[in-house]
């Protein structure tokens, strides 16, 4: 029987996850398929319930439903619970199991530039589901301090409080950037080519690695400004691929075929959308 999985979000047309997962499915010779699913903004729980009745095996979850996704789960992994958000829901034995593969994906992506969480303080711009996954992963991986900067400070304060003594909220990005080892845009600002979040890169050490979780466009306004300031950068595509690997195995019980160049697949899909 065909195994069906997919990615749920709103918007969803920009997602490269179907291209990546379906390339792995084809290479592995699996009887499976992976689809994009557009959920109404005010009906996520009902939409997921409908997918379950249709026999869908599970879904990745993207903006803006990651916190709602965790609330639906009967069981959740440690990282999802700590983050307060899930990007992976697996439907099995009549229940929903949640996990967060954004964190491992983030760490794998930053590793491309040689970054280790213990290198120094991390700055995260944003306090939504993506930011929660990133912050929890960095804390668990040994970051000495995770600094949260968000337009609505109350949300930054709530996130920092949920992560314990290693996390702290900042009102001013200028203060948060001082001495940072990594700076991460976990907001959706810049998606589709718009202006990214305010970022005083001149306040950070030149060695600070800068990453944008947005991957369309590949070189965002945020990354462009970071590169101009002399910072090493990591694009959101690396994180997307990193989080997709454990998701694929959770859905299909098979590791992604090593012979597939997932980045090349994603880049081709990105170009086709242009």
HELIX and SHEET records of a PDB file:
HELIX    1   1 UNK A   17  UNK A   28  1                                  12    
HELIX    2   2 UNK A   44  UNK A   53  1                                  10    
HELIX    3   3 UNK A   66  UNK A   71  1                                   6    
HELIX    4   4 UNK A   78  UNK A   83  1                                   6    
HELIX    5   5 UNK A  102  UNK A  110  1                                   9    
HELIX    6   6 UNK A  111  UNK A  113  5                                   3    
HELIX    7   7 UNK A  117  UNK A  119  5                                   3    
HELIX    8   8 UNK A  129  UNK A  140  1                                  12    
HELIX    9   9 UNK A  153  UNK A  163  1                                  11    
HELIX   10  10 UNK A  173  UNK A  177  1                                   5    
HELIX   11  11 UNK A  201  UNK A  203  5                                   3    
HELIX   12  12 UNK A  221  UNK A  228  1                                   8    
HELIX   13  13 UNK A  236  UNK A  252  1                                  17    
HELIX   14  14 UNK A  262  UNK A  273  1                                  12    
SHEET    1   A 6 UNK A  32  UNK A  38  0                                        
SHEET    2   A 6 UNK A   3  UNK A   9  1                                        
SHEET    3   A 6 UNK A  58  UNK A  61  1                                        
SHEET    4   A 6 UNK A  88  UNK A  92 -1                                        
SHEET    5   A 6 UNK A  95  UNK A  99 -1                                        
SHEET    6   A 6 UNK A  75  UNK A  76  1                                        
SHEET    1   B 6 UNK A 167  UNK A 170  0                                        
SHEET    2   B 6 UNK A 146  UNK A 149  1                                        
SHEET    3   B 6 UNK A 122  UNK A 125  1                                        
SHEET    4   B 6 UNK A 182  UNK A 185  1                                        
SHEET    5   B 6 UNK A 209  UNK A 212  1                                        
SHEET    6   B 6 UNK A 233  UNK A 234  1                                        
END                                                                             
